Amino acid sequence: MTTGKPRVVCISQARMTSTRLPGKVLMEAAGKPLLAHHLGRLSRCRNLDALVLATTVNATDDPVADLAATLGVPVFRGSEHDVLSRFAGAAAMAGADVVVRVTADCPLIDPDLVDRVVAALLESDPPLDYVSLDVTRYPRGLDAEVFTRAALDEAAANATDPAEREHVTAHIYRRPDRFRLGAPLQPDGAPVDQRWCVDEPSDLDLIRTLLGALLPEKPDFGWQDCCKLLDQHPDWADINRAVRQRTLH
């Protein structure tokens, strides 16, 4: 890491060829593509120096790259399946010292929570290589991981397991003997068992319902505003309750 203030770069990964819901990141909710909601919310983060979209070299992802460019977000294009190399390339392009990993199927991502995870790594003493939001206690769809560029480059150079090439950070968090891993950040209260990421049509239905209700009243809403709304409309949580999260952890 360079001396002085580290350069913090958020890299969001997106592609059109999702297996369960192809083209999901450009599907619309409340009049805008999900990707536009996602990138717009990340632009409110205070602890980021840059935001980059990492997509593939496939022609099918030209619309993803075009939308990001229209929104003023730099784009890096790399391998579809070797996402680790794609992140390493994006981090190098952006001159990152610290990398924030998020995924574009999270249109409700919370900028304040992203800032908290970044601060947890930057302010750690002794220093950390990796810290994340606790996805077992926060709603899925707020996920954020923060790690040093050095750890990313080491993973990109050494990872051989195909799952570690695809899932970017697995090479890091699977090796507590090699990397300094921070305790995952947890909410103050009880765990919240909700799905706010988009993998299935029913996930999209829920996101459209939430954005349609929240944006007119509070365009800069946070994750707890979503919780309050679902408390007021408990039947909404049933919209995507049958969907199961795929996970490597």
Backbone hydrogen bonds in HBPLUS format (Angstrom, degrees):
<---DONOR---> <-ACCEPTOR-->    atom                        ^
c    i                          cat <-CA-CA->   ^        H-A-AA   ^      H-
h    n   atom  resd res      DA  || num        DHA   H-A  angle D-A-AA Bond
n    s   type  num  typ     dist DA aas  dist angle  dist       angle   num
A0097-ASP N   A0007-ARG O   2.84 MM  90  5.03 174.6  1.84 147.1 147.2     1
A0098-VAL N   A0007-ARG O   3.04 MM  91  6.15 162.0  2.07 148.5 146.3     2
A0049-ASP N   A0008-VAL O   2.77 MM  41  5.23 161.3  1.81 146.7 152.7     3
A0009-VAL N   A0098-VAL O   2.91 MM  89  6.27 167.3  1.92 163.1 163.2     4
A0100-VAL N   A0009-VAL O   2.88 MM  91  6.10 155.3  1.94 143.8 145.0     5
A0010-CYS N   A0050-ALA O   2.93 MM  40  6.26 167.4  1.94 153.2 151.3     6
A0052-VAL N   A0010-CYS O   2.80 MM  42  6.17 159.8  1.84 166.8 173.1     7
A0011-ILE N   A0100-VAL O   2.76 MM  89  5.95 170.3  1.77 170.6 168.8     8
A0102-VAL N   A0011-ILE O   3.18 MM  91  6.40 160.6  2.22 150.3 150.5     9
A0012-SER N   A0052-VAL O   2.95 MM  40  6.38 163.7  1.98 163.0 166.3    10
A0054-ALA N   A0012-SER O   2.77 MM  42  5.91 171.9  1.78 156.6 159.0    11
A0013-GLN N   A0102-VAL O   3.19 MM  89  6.73 152.4  2.27 144.5 147.3    12
A0104-ALA N   A0013-GLN O   3.00 MM  91  5.86 169.1  2.01 162.2 158.6    13
A0014-ALA N   A0054-ALA O   3.19 MM  40  6.44 152.1  2.27 148.2 149.9    14
A0023-GLY N   A0016-MET O   2.67 MM   7  4.33 144.1  1.80 132.0 140.9    15
A0024-LYS N   A0021-LEU O   3.13 MM   3  5.64 137.1  2.33 148.1 145.5    16
A0026-LEU N   A0023-GLY O   3.15 MM   3  5.88 154.2  2.22 120.5 127.3    17
A0027-MET N   A0024-LYS O   2.99 MM   3  5.12 159.6  2.03 107.9 114.6    18
A0035-LEU N   A0025-VAL O   2.84 MM  10  5.17 146.5  1.95 164.8 154.9    19
A0034-LEU N   A0027-MET O   2.83 MM   7  5.96 144.7  1.96 161.3 164.6    20
A0029-ALA N   A0032-LYS O   2.88 MM   3  5.58 156.8  1.93 151.4 153.1    21
A0032-LYS N   A0029-ALA O   3.15 MM   3  5.58 168.9  2.17 118.5 121.9    22
A0036-ALA N   A0033-PRO O   2.94 MM   3  5.29 125.7  2.25 106.0 119.8    23
A0037-HIS N   A0033-PRO O   3.22 MM   4  6.70 155.3  2.28 153.5 160.3    24
A0038-HIS N   A0034-LEU O   2.94 MM   4  6.20 166.4  1.96 156.5 160.2    25
A0039-LEU N   A0035-LEU O   2.92 MM   4  6.09 174.1  1.92 154.9 155.8    26
A0040-GLY N   A0036-ALA O   2.93 MM   4  5.84 154.0  2.00 141.1 149.3    27
A0041-ARG N   A0037-HIS O   2.99 MM   4  6.18 153.7  2.06 150.1 156.1    28
A0042-LEU N   A0038-HIS O   3.12 MM   4  6.41 159.4  2.16 148.4 154.2    29
A0043-SER N   A0039-LEU O   3.01 MM   4  6.19 139.4  2.18 141.8 152.3    30
A0044-ARG N   A0041-ARG O   3.08 MM   3  5.54 159.1  2.13 110.6 117.2    31
A0045-CYS N   A0042-LEU O   3.01 MM   3  5.50 167.0  2.03 116.7 121.0    32
A0053-LEU N   A0074-PRO O   2.94 MM  21  6.33 167.5  1.95 160.9 164.4    33
A0076-PHE N   A0053-LEU O   2.85 MM  23  6.25 160.2  1.89 159.8 164.5    34
A0055-THR N   A0076-PHE O   2.91 MM  21  6.33 151.6  1.99 163.0 170.0    35
A0078-GLY N   A0055-THR O   2.95 MM  23  6.45 153.0  2.02 146.3 151.6    36
A0057-VAL N   A0078-GLY O   2.96 MM  21  5.33 125.7  2.26 153.9 147.8    37
A0061-ASP N   A0058-ASN O   2.98 MM   3  5.54 156.9  2.04 113.3 120.5    38
A0062-ASP N   A0059-ALA O   3.04 MM   3  5.29 167.0  2.06 114.3 116.1    39
A0064-VAL N   A0061-ASP O   3.15 MM   3  5.15 123.0  2.50  97.0 111.1    40
A0065-ALA N   A0061-ASP O   3.08 MM   4  6.42 165.4  2.10 157.1 159.9    41
A0066-ASP N   A0062-ASP O   2.83 MM   4  6.02 156.5  1.88 152.8 160.2    42
A0067-LEU N   A0063-PRO O   2.99 MM   4  6.10 157.3  2.04 141.2 146.4    43
A0068-ALA N   A0064-VAL O   3.11 MM   4  6.38 167.8  2.12 152.7 155.8    44
A0069-ALA N   A0065-ALA O   2.98 MM   4  6.18 162.6  2.01 148.8 153.9    45
A0070-THR N   A0066-ASP O   2.92 MM   4  6.14 153.1  2.00 146.0 153.5    46
A0071-LEU N   A0067-LEU O   3.02 MM   4  6.32 140.8  2.18 144.8 155.4    47
A0071-LEU N   A0068-ALA O   3.01 MM   3  5.05 124.8  2.33  95.6 110.4    48
A0073-VAL N   A0068-ALA O   2.89 MM   5  5.10 166.3  1.91 148.0 143.3    49
A0072-GLY N   A0069-ALA O   2.99 MM   3  4.96 158.6  2.04 103.1 109.2    50
A0086-ARG N   A0082-ASP O   3.22 MM   4  6.57 148.8  2.32 140.6 149.9    51
A0087-PHE N   A0083-VAL O   2.87 MM   4  6.17 152.4  1.95 149.9 156.0    52
A0084-LEU N   A0165-ARG O   2.77 MM  81  4.97 154.0  1.84 157.0 158.6    53
A0088-ALA N   A0084-LEU O   2.98 MM   4  6.24 161.3  2.01 149.5 154.8    54
A0089-GLY N   A0085-SER O   2.95 MM   4  6.09 156.0  2.01 144.0 150.2    55
A0090-ALA N   A0086-ARG O   2.97 MM   4  6.19 154.8  2.03 143.2 150.3    56
A0091-ALA N   A0087-PHE O   2.82 MM   4  6.01 160.2  1.86 154.3 159.5    57
A0092-ALA N   A0088-ALA O   3.01 MM   4  6.18 154.7  2.08 142.7 149.4    58
A0093-MET N   A0089-GLY O   2.93 MM   4  6.13 160.7  1.97 147.2 152.7    59
A0094-ALA N   A0090-ALA O   3.01 MM   4  6.19 152.9  2.09 145.4 152.1    60
A0096-ALA N   A0091-ALA O   3.01 MM   5  5.18 170.8  2.02 150.9 152.5    61
A0095-GLY N   A0092-ALA O   3.19 MM   3  5.08 153.9  2.26  99.2 107.1    62
A0149-ARG N   A0097-ASP O   2.81 MM  52  5.05 161.1  1.85 141.2 134.8    63
A0099-VAL N   A0147-PHE O   2.80 MM  48  5.45 173.9  1.81 173.9 173.9    64
A0147-PHE N   A0099-VAL O   2.94 MM  48  5.45 157.5  1.99 153.7 161.2    65
A0101-ARG N   A0145-GLU O   2.72 MM  44  5.15 162.4  1.75 152.4 158.6    66
A0145-GLU N   A0101-ARG O   3.17 MM  44  5.15 158.2  2.22 141.5 147.8    67
A0198-VAL N   A0105-ASP O   2.95 MM  93  5.29 146.3  2.07 146.1 155.9    68
A0109-ILE N   A0106-CYS O   3.30 MM   3  5.57 161.6  2.33 117.0 116.7    69
A0114-VAL N   A0110-ASP O   3.09 MM   4  6.41 160.4  2.13 155.6 161.5    70
A0115-ASP N   A0111-PRO O   2.96 MM   4  6.17 159.4  2.00 145.6 151.2    71
A0116-ARG N   A0112-ASP O   2.99 MM   4  6.26 145.5  2.11 139.7 149.1    72
A0117-VAL N   A0113-LEU O   3.05 MM   4  6.39 154.9  2.11 152.3 157.7    73
A0118-VAL N   A0114-VAL O   3.02 MM   4  6.30 163.2  2.05 154.8 159.6    74
A0119-ALA N   A0115-ASP O   2.90 MM   4  6.10 163.7  1.93 148.8 153.5    75
A0120-ALA N   A0116-ARG O   2.94 MM   4  6.13 148.3  2.04 142.3 150.9    76
A0121-LEU N   A0117-VAL O   3.26 MM   4  6.62 147.1  2.38 145.2 151.8    77
A0121-LEU N   A0118-VAL O   3.11 MM   3  5.42 126.2  2.42 102.3 115.0    78
A0122-LEU N   A0118-VAL O   2.93 MM   4  6.20 173.8  1.94 160.8 162.6    79
A0123-GLU N   A0119-ALA O   2.84 MM   4  5.69 157.7  1.89 149.6 154.3    80
A0124-SER N   A0121-LEU O   3.35 MM   3  5.28 161.9  2.38 102.1 107.3    81
A0129-ASP N   A0180-ARG O   2.77 MM  51  5.01 169.3  1.78 140.8 144.2    82
A0148-THR N   A0129-ASP O   3.05 MM  19  5.38 145.0  2.18 138.7 143.3    83
A0130-TYR N   A0180-ARG O   3.24 MM  50  6.50 143.9  2.38 159.5 154.9    84
A0182-GLY N   A0130-TYR O   2.76 MM  52  6.06 167.5  1.78 167.3 171.7    85
A0131-VAL N   A0146-VAL O   2.90 MM  15  5.44 150.1  1.99 157.4 164.9    86
A0146-VAL N   A0131-VAL O   2.83 MM  15  5.44 168.8  1.85 174.1 177.0    87
A0185-LEU N   A0132-SER O   2.92 MM  53  6.37 157.7  1.97 154.3 158.1    88
A0133-LEU N   A0144-ALA O   3.04 MM  11  5.73 151.1  2.13 163.8 170.6    89
A0134-ASP N   A0185-LEU O   2.83 MM  51  5.34 156.9  1.88 152.8 147.9    90
A0137-ARG N   A0134-ASP O   3.11 MM   3  5.67 163.6  2.14 115.0 120.2    91
A0138-TYR N   A0134-ASP O   3.06 MM   4  6.27 156.2  2.12 159.6 167.1    92
A0192-VAL N   A0137-ARG O   2.82 MM  55  5.76 163.7  1.85 144.3 146.9    93
A0140-ARG N   A0194-GLN O   3.04 MM  54  6.36 152.7  2.12 157.6 149.6    94
A0196-TRP N   A0140-ARG O   2.60 MM  56  5.64 161.5  1.64 154.2 159.7    95
A0152-LEU N   A0148-THR O   3.08 MM   4  6.43 159.8  2.13 148.9 154.6    96
A0153-ASP N   A0149-ARG O   2.84 MM   4  6.07 166.1  1.86 157.0 160.1    97
A0154-GLU N   A0150-ALA O   2.97 MM   4  6.13 154.0  2.03 144.5 151.9    98
A0155-ALA N   A0151-ALA O   2.94 MM   4  6.14 158.9  1.98 148.3 154.0    99
A0156-ALA N   A0152-LEU O   2.86 MM   4  6.12 161.0  1.90 153.1 158.6   100
A0157-ALA N   A0153-ASP O   2.99 MM   4  6.14 143.6  2.13 140.6 149.7   101
A0158-ASN N   A0154-GLU O   3.03 MM   4  6.12 143.1  2.17 145.4 154.7   102
A0159-ALA N   A0155-ALA O   2.85 MM   4  5.38 162.7  1.88 152.3 153.3   103
A0164-GLU N   A0161-ASP O   2.87 MM   3  5.24 127.3  2.15 108.9 123.2   104
A0165-ARG N   A0161-ASP O   3.09 MM   4  6.52 138.0  2.27 148.6 161.1   105
A0165-ARG N   A0162-PRO O   3.17 MM   3  5.04 128.5  2.45  91.2 104.9   106
A0166-GLU N   A0162-PRO O   3.01 MM   4  6.24 144.7  2.14 144.3 153.8   107
A0167-HIS N   A0163-ALA O   2.93 MM   4  5.96 154.4  2.00 145.4 151.7   108
A0169-THR N   A0167-HIS O   2.60 MM   2  5.90 133.7  1.81 120.3 105.1   109
A0172-ILE N   A0169-THR O   2.88 MM   3  5.27 133.5  2.10 108.4 121.6   110
A0173-TYR N   A0169-THR O   3.01 MM   4  6.37 160.9  2.05 166.1 167.8   111
A0174-ARG N   A0170-ALA O   3.00 MM   4  5.74 141.8  2.15 145.7 152.6   112
A0175-ARG N   A0172-ILE O   3.06 MM   3  5.58 164.8  2.09 118.4 122.8   113
A0178-ARG N   A0175-ARG O   2.98 MM   3  5.42 149.7  2.07 111.2 120.0   114
A0179-PHE N   A0175-ARG O   2.95 MM   4  6.13 168.2  1.97 165.9 169.7   115
A0203-ASP N   A0200-GLU O   2.97 MM   3  5.26 127.9  2.24 106.4 120.2   116
A0204-LEU N   A0200-GLU O   3.25 MM   4  6.70 154.8  2.32 152.5 159.2   117
A0205-ASP N   A0201-PRO O   3.02 MM   4  6.37 149.0  2.11 144.9 153.8   118
A0206-LEU N   A0202-SER O   3.11 MM   4  6.41 155.4  2.17 145.3 150.0   119
A0207-ILE N   A0203-ASP O   3.01 MM   4  6.34 165.4  2.03 154.6 158.3   120
A0208-ARG N   A0204-LEU O   2.92 MM   4  6.09 163.9  1.94 153.0 157.3   121
A0209-THR N   A0205-ASP O   3.04 MM   4  6.23 151.9  2.12 143.1 150.9   122
A0210-LEU N   A0206-LEU O   2.87 MM   4  6.17 162.6  1.90 158.1 162.3   123
A0211-LEU N   A0207-ILE O   2.87 MM   4  5.98 175.8  1.87 159.0 160.5   124
A0212-GLY N   A0208-ARG O   2.96 MM   4  5.84 154.5  2.03 137.8 145.7   125
A0213-ALA N   A0209-THR O   3.19 MM   4  6.34 140.8  2.35 137.9 147.0   126
A0213-ALA N   A0210-LEU O   3.16 MM   3  5.26 127.6  2.45  96.6 109.8   127
A0214-LEU N   A0210-LEU O   2.85 MM   4  6.00 157.6  1.90 155.0 161.9   128
A0215-LEU N   A0211-LEU O   3.03 MM   4  5.58 161.1  2.07 141.1 146.9   129
A0217-GLU N   A0214-LEU O   3.09 MM   3  5.56 128.1  2.37 111.7 124.7   130
A0218-LYS N   A0214-LEU O   2.78 MM   4  5.71 168.3  1.79 171.4 174.7   131
A0221-PHE N   A0218-LYS O   3.03 MM   3  5.36 130.6  2.29 132.3 128.0   132
A0225-ASP N   A0222-GLY O   3.03 MM   3  5.40 136.4  2.23 106.6 118.5   133
A0226-CYS N   A0223-TRP O   3.13 MM   3  5.17 122.9  2.48  94.0 107.9   134
A0227-CYS N   A0223-TRP O   3.13 MM   4  6.54 151.5  2.22 142.4 150.2   135
A0228-LYS N   A0224-GLN O   2.96 MM   4  6.23 158.3  2.01 144.4 149.4   136
A0229-LEU N   A0225-ASP O   3.05 MM   4  6.24 157.7  2.10 144.3 150.1   137
A0230-LEU N   A0226-CYS O   2.97 MM   4  6.23 155.1  2.04 149.6 156.3   138
A0231-ASP N   A0227-CYS O   2.89 MM   4  6.16 141.3  2.04 145.1 156.5   139
A0232-GLN N   A0228-LYS O   3.03 MM   4  6.34 143.8  2.17 141.8 151.2   140
A0233-HIS N   A0229-LEU O   2.96 MM   4  6.22 131.7  2.19 136.9 150.7   141
A0236-TRP N   A0233-HIS O   2.90 MM   3  5.71 156.1  1.95 126.5 132.8   142
A0237-ALA N   A0234-PRO O   3.29 MM   3  5.73 139.1  2.47 106.4 115.1   143
A0238-ASP N   A0235-ASP O   3.06 MM   3  5.41 150.2  2.15 106.0 115.1   144
A0239-ILE N   A0236-TRP O   2.99 MM   3  5.46 160.7  2.03 114.4 120.6   145
A0241-ARG N   A0238-ASP O   3.45 MM   3  4.89 164.8  2.48  93.5  97.9   146
A0243-VAL N   A0240-ASN O   3.11 MM   3  5.67 162.2  2.15 118.2 123.5   147
